[in-house]
Amino acid sequence: MRLALKKSTVDNVIEYFLVIFLVYANGSWLLFEYPSLVKFGMYCLLLLYLIYDISKTKTISFPNGFIIFLALFPLLSKLINFSKDSDLLNTVSTLIIYAILGFYNKKLLFSLLNKFAQIIYYLCIASIVFGVLFLINYSWLSIFPVHYNALFFGGAEYYNLIIYTDRVINDFRTQSIFWEPGAWVFNEIFALYWFLYIRKDSKVIPVFLVGIALTLSTTGFILIVILGLQIILFSKDKPLRKKFSITFVSIVFVIISLAVVVSAITDFSIGRIFYEQTIDKLLNHSSDAAAESTNGRLGATINAFKIAKDNPIFGIGKQSADSALFVTSSISELCYQLGFLYLLVYVYAFWVTFNKLNLLMSISFVLVMLNGEAYSSYILSSLIVIYGTKNTWFSKTLPVNQLSGNVLVNQ
């Protein structure tokens, strides 16, 4: 059930400012250009907004058992693996984020996620506009200065339009403000789910389906199929089924029509690019790019689970960028760094936020989503996980009014 939110104009302005910063701290050009500054700013803004909310509402929520486990276990893993090349800064970062968010109450977390989805929706519109524009003529991007960062895009050059970025090497895929299409589709899929199942707003379907199609992401393709099956097989909302079906079929028809027309008048094959970036990665891997991408991911996943098998309880600790396996999966990342127990708790807490779907569909949805990108330590995933714990189980708390005389506990 959607939580009723009544906020003043000032509160909404403050919250939108915070959420916009969080969106850009979730893997954008800003984070990769100024990583330390952005992370420190995120800690400060989250803490300041928490203090502001407590002073205004006179209520506070304390971290429950799940949050305490998720926050402290990485530190325990680090201590046990002290001699290994584990990353203390990354470990402390997780502790700080979970500790701060643990004191946010459920309504406040809901409000942040709600606004996060809205910002992603607007970025999706921008991504469609710019993405289509530069598909028509990519050279138009050359009027903008080229940026370079050793971390961003793996060290590749990119164009930065603040609300949209693109690689200098054109791969015909949109990625909005994020470092690559897989990261972008993670955000799009979250926002689409939030609009459909939390906000009960199906008007956004055309925007998100077009936006996701432009990412040419295998993960996005699978997740849309899962959502489509959920809507067609289990939804009792006939207008939702009709709108989703019509939009999906229309997009497929347009893609096929464009592929036929463009291929007939040029040497450029839209169908081949779409196939190589999505379906081919799942099937024969006939193209070199698809084979390299799939085999690289598969190899890294196998190595991650081998390490986890040898270190099943505590993993080997959070790793620095220099020593970490290059995994493109949160599941792989969590299992080898923090062990299977932590992975199980994390996936469960993450799943709770998406449990509006049928049980089988929701489990499939979450597993695919978490396997698509190594995104577990970023702020959106953190918000999803902490919000999930607040909807799962609440620890017994001590009323703070016994200590201060004016603050009440609100779970």
C-alpha positions in Angstrom: 0.0 0.0 0.0 1.3 3.4 -0.9 2.3 5.5 2.0 0.5 8.9 2.3 3.0 11.7 2.1 2.3 15.2 3.0 5.2 17.6 2.7 5.5 21.3 2.6 7.0 23.1 -0.4 10.2 23.7 1.5 10.5 20.0 2.5 9.9 18.9 -1.1 12.5 21.3 -2.5 15.1 20.1 0.0 14.3 16.5 -0.7 14.4 16.9 -4.5 17.8 18.6 -4.2 19.0 15.7 -2.0 17.6 13.0 -4.4 19.1 14.7 -7.5 22.5 14.6 -5.8 21.9 10.9 -4.9 21.0 10.1 -8.5 24.2 11.6 -9.8 26.1 9.9 -7.0 24.7 6.5 -8.2 27.2 6.1 -10.9 27.2 9.2 -13.1 30.0 11.2 -14.6 30.0 13.4 -11.4 30.9 10.4 -9.2 33.8 9.3 -11.5 35.1 12.8 -11.9 35.1 13.6 -8.2 34.7 10.3 -6.3 35.9 11.3 -2.8 34.1 14.7 -2.9 30.8 13.1 -4.1 30.8 10.3 -1.5 31.7 12.7 1.4 29.0 15.1 0.2 26.5 12.3 0.1 27.2 11.3 3.7 26.9 14.9 4.8 23.6 15.5 2.9 22.0 12.3 4.1 23.0 13.0 7.7 21.9 16.6 7.6 18.5 15.7 6.2 18.1 13.1 8.8 18.8 15.6 11.6 16.4 18.1 9.9 13.6 15.5 9.7 14.1 14.4 13.3 14.0 18.1 14.5 10.9 18.7 12.5 8.9 15.6 13.2 10.2 14.8 16.7 10.4 11.1 15.6 13.2 8.7 14.9 13.6 5.2 13.7 16.4 2.9 14.9 18.3 0.4 12.8 16.8 -3.1 13.1 18.7 -6.4 13.2 18.9 -6.8 9.5 20.5 -3.4 9.1 22.9 -3.9 11.9 24.0 -7.2 10.3 24.3 -5.7 6.8 26.3 -2.7 8.1 28.7 -4.5 10.5 29.3 -7.8 8.7 31.6 -6.3 6.1 33.7 -4.9 8.9 33.8 -8.3 10.6 34.8 -9.9 7.2 37.6 -7.3 6.9 38.9 -8.1 10.4 38.9 -11.8 9.7 40.6 -11.2 6.3 42.9 -8.6 7.7 46.0 -10.0 5.9 44.3 -10.1 2.5 44.1 -7.2 0.1 40.7 -6.0 1.3 39.5 -2.4 1.1 39.0 -0.7 4.4 37.6 2.5 2.8 35.0 0.7 0.9 34.1 -1.3 4.0 33.7 1.9 6.1 31.7 3.5 3.3 29.1 0.7 3.4 29.0 1.0 7.2 28.4 4.8 7.1 25.7 4.6 4.4 23.7 1.8 6.1 24.2 3.4 9.6 22.7 6.7 8.4 19.9 5.2 6.3 19.1 2.9 9.3 17.9 5.9 11.2 15.5 7.0 8.4 11.9 5.9 9.0 10.0 4.0 6.4 8.0 7.0 5.2 11.2 9.0 4.6 12.8 6.2 2.7 9.6 5.8 0.7 9.7 9.5 -0.2 13.3 9.3 -1.3 12.7 6.3 -3.5 9.6 7.9 -4.9 11.5 11.0 -6.0 14.4 8.9 -7.2 12.0 7.2 -9.6 10.7 10.5 -10.8 14.2 11.8 -11.6 15.0 8.7 -13.5 11.7 9.2 -15.5 12.9 12.7 -16.5 16.3 11.4 -17.4 14.7 8.7 -19.5 12.9 11.4 -21.5 16.1 13.2 -22.0 17.8 10.0 -23.0 15.2 9.3 -25.6 15.5 12.8 -27.1 19.2 12.9 -27.2 19.6 9.2 -28.0 17.3 9.4 -31.1 18.9 12.7 -32.1 22.4 11.3 -32.1 21.3 8.1 -33.7 20.2 10.2 -36.7 23.6 12.0 -36.8 26.2 11.1 -34.2 28.6 13.8 -35.5 26.4 16.5 -33.8 27.9 15.5 -30.5 31.3 16.7 -31.8 30.3 20.3 -31.1 30.6 19.5 -27.3 34.0 19.1 -25.6 35.4 15.7 -25.0 36.0 14.6 -21.4 38.4 12.0 -20.2 38.6 10.2 -16.9 40.7 7.1 -16.0 37.7 5.5 -14.1 34.7 6.7 -16.1 33.8 4.3 -18.9 37.0 2.3 -18.1 39.2 5.2 -19.2 37.3 6.0 -22.4 36.6 9.5 -23.7 33.1 10.7 -23.5 30.8 13.7 -24.2 29.1 15.3 -21.2 25.8 17.1 -21.6 25.2 17.1 -17.9 21.8 15.3 -18.2 23.1 13.0 -20.9 26.5 11.4 -21.7 27.7 9.4 -24.6 31.0 7.6 -25.5 33.2 9.1 -28.2 33.2 5.6 -29.7 29.6 5.3 -30.9 28.1 2.0 -29.8 24.5 3.0 -30.7 23.4 2.5 -27.1 22.1 5.1 -24.6 23.4 5.2 -21.1 21.9 8.6 -19.8 24.3 10.0 -17.1 25.7 6.6 -16.1 28.9 4.9 -17.0 27.4 2.3 -19.2 24.0 1.0 -20.5 23.8 -1.8 -17.9 23.9 0.7 -15.1 21.4 2.9 -16.8 18.9 0.0 -17.4 19.2 -0.9 -13.7 17.8 2.5 -12.8 15.2 2.4 -15.5 13.8 -0.9 -14.5 13.6 0.1 -10.8 11.7 3.3 -11.8 9.4 1.4 -14.1 8.5 -1.1 -11.3 8.1 1.7 -8.8 5.7 3.6 -11.1 3.6 0.5 -12.0 3.4 -1.2 -8.7 3.9 1.4 -6.0 2.6 4.6 -7.6 0.0 2.7 -9.7 0.8 4.9 -12.7 0.9 3.2 -16.1 1.1 6.4 -18.2 4.9 6.1 -18.1 5.0 2.7 -19.9 5.8 4.1 -23.4 8.6 6.3 -22.1 10.3 3.6 -20.2 9.9 0.9 -22.8 11.4 3.1 -25.5 14.1 4.2 -23.1 15.0 0.6 -22.2 14.9 -0.4 -25.9 17.5 2.3 -26.7 19.9 0.8 -24.1 20.2 -2.4 -26.1 20.8 -4.3 -22.8 20.4 -8.1 -22.4 19.5 -7.6 -18.8 16.9 -5.0 -19.7 15.5 -7.3 -22.4 15.1 -10.2 -19.9 13.5 -7.9 -17.2 11.0 -6.5 -19.6 10.0 -10.0 -20.6 9.6 -10.9 -16.9 7.5 -7.8 -16.3 5.5 -8.5 -19.4 4.7 -12.1 -18.2 3.8 -10.7 -14.8 1.3 -8.2 -16.3 -0.2 -10.6 -18.8 -0.5 -13.7 -16.6 -1.1 -12.3 -13.2 -2.3 -8.7 -13.4 -6.1 -8.1 -12.8 -5.7 -4.5 -14.2 -7.0 -4.8 -17.8 -6.1 -1.3 -18.8 -2.5 -2.0 -17.7 -2.4 -5.2 -19.7 -3.7 -3.5 -22.7 -1.4 -0.5 -22.5 1.7 -2.6 -21.9 0.9 -5.1 -24.7 0.1 -2.4 -27.3 3.2 -0.4 -26.4 5.5 -3.4 -26.5 4.1 -4.6 -29.8 4.3 -1.1 -31.3 8.0 -0.7 -30.3 8.9 -4.1 -31.8 7.0 -3.2 -35.0 8.8 0.1 -35.2 12.3 -1.5 -34.6 11.6 -4.1 -37.3 10.3 -1.5 -39.7 13.3 0.7 -39.2 15.6 -2.2 -39.6 14.1 -3.2 -42.9 14.0 0.4 -44.3 17.5 1.4 -43.1 19.0 -1.8 -44.3 17.4 -1.4 -47.7 18.8 2.1 -48.3 22.1 1.9 -46.5 24.7 -0.7 -45.3 23.7 0.0 -41.7 21.8 -2.8 -40.0 19.7 -1.9 -37.0 18.5 -5.4 -36.6 22.0 -6.8 -36.4 23.1 -4.4 -33.7 20.0 -5.0 -31.7 20.4 -8.8 -32.0 24.2 -8.7 -31.1 23.6 -6.5 -28.0 20.7 -8.5 -26.6 19.7 -12.0 -27.9 23.1 -13.0 -29.3 24.6 -12.7 -25.9 22.2 -15.4 -24.6 22.4 -17.7 -27.6 25.2 -18.5 -30.0 27.5 -15.5 -29.4 28.2 -15.4 -33.1 29.7 -11.9 -33.0 33.1 -11.2 -31.5 31.7 -8.5 -29.2 28.9 -10.7 -27.9 31.3 -13.6 -27.3 33.8 -11.5 -25.5 31.2 -9.9 -23.3 29.4 -13.1 -22.4 32.6 -15.2 -22.0 34.2 -12.5 -19.9 31.2 -12.3 -17.6 30.9 -16.0 -17.3 34.6 -16.5 -16.5 34.5 -13.8 -13.8 31.4 -15.3 -12.3 32.9 -18.8 -12.2 36.1 -17.3 -10.5 33.9 -15.4 -8.0 32.0 -18.5 -7.0 35.2 -20.5 -6.7 36.6 -18.0 -4.3 33.3 -18.0 -2.4 33.3 -21.8 -2.2 36.7 -21.6 -0.4 35.5 -18.7 1.8 31.7 -19.4 2.2 31.0 -17.7 5.5 33.0 -14.4 5.5 34.3 -14.2 1.9 37.6 -12.4 1.4 36.4 -9.0 2.4 35.5 -6.0 0.3 38.2 -5.4 -2.3 39.8 -2.3 -3.7 39.4 -1.5 -7.5 42.9 -2.7 -8.1 42.5 -6.1 -6.5 38.8 -6.9 -7.1 37.6 -9.3 -9.8 36.1 -7.5 -12.7 32.6 -8.9 -12.1 29.5 -7.3 -13.7 27.1 -8.8 -11.1 26.1 -7.9 -7.6 25.5 -11.5 -6.8 29.0 -12.5 -7.9 30.5 -9.5 -6.1 28.8 -10.1 -2.8 29.3 -13.9 -2.7 33.1 -13.8 -3.1 33.7 -10.7 -1.0 31.3 -11.3 1.8 30.2 -14.9 1.6 26.9 -16.7 1.0 25.2 -15.8 4.3 25.6 -12.1 3.6 24.5 -12.6 0.0 21.3 -14.4 1.2 20.3 -11.7 3.6 21.1 -8.9 1.1 19.1 -10.6 -1.7 16.1 -11.2 0.7 16.1 -7.5 1.9 16.4 -6.4 -1.8 13.5 -8.7 -2.8 11.1 -7.3 -0.2 10.9 -4.0 -2.1 9.9 -5.9 -5.3 7.5 -8.4 -3.7 4.4 -6.8 -5.3 5.1 -9.2 -8.2 4.0 -12.9 -8.2 6.5 -14.9 -6.0 8.1 -16.7 -8.9 8.3 -13.6 -11.0 9.6 -11.4 -8.2 12.4 -13.9 -7.4 13.3 -14.1 -11.1 13.1 -10.3 -11.4 15.4 -9.7 -8.5 18.0 -12.3 -9.4 18.3 -11.0 -13.0 18.4 -7.4 -11.8 21.2 -8.2 -9.3 23.1 -10.3 -11.8 23.1 -7.6 -14.5 25.4 -5.1 -12.8 27.8 -4.9 -9.9 25.7 -2.3 -8.2 25.3 -3.6 -4.7 27.2 -0.8 -2.9 25.7 2.1 -4.8 23.1 4.4 -3.2 20.0 3.2 -5.1 20.7 -0.4 -4.1 21.3 0.8 -0.5 18.0 2.7 -0.4 16.2 -0.4 -1.8 17.8 -2.8 0.7 17.2 -0.6 3.8 13.7 0.2 2.7 13.2 -3.5 2.3 14.4 -4.2 5.9 12.0 -1.6 7.3 9.2 -3.5 5.6 10.4 -6.9 7.0 11.2 -6.9 10.6 11.5 -4.2 13.3 13.8 -4.6 16.3 12.5 -3.6 19.7 13.4 0.0 20.3 13.8 2.3 23.3 11.6 5.4 23.2 14.0 8.3 22.9 11.7 10.5 24.9 13.0 8.6 28.0 16.4 10.2 27.2 15.6 13.6 25.7 12.0 14.2 26.8 10.8 15.4 23.4 11.6 12.8 20.7 9.3 9.8 20.0 10.2 6.6 18.3 8.6 6.1 14.9 9.3 2.8 13.1 
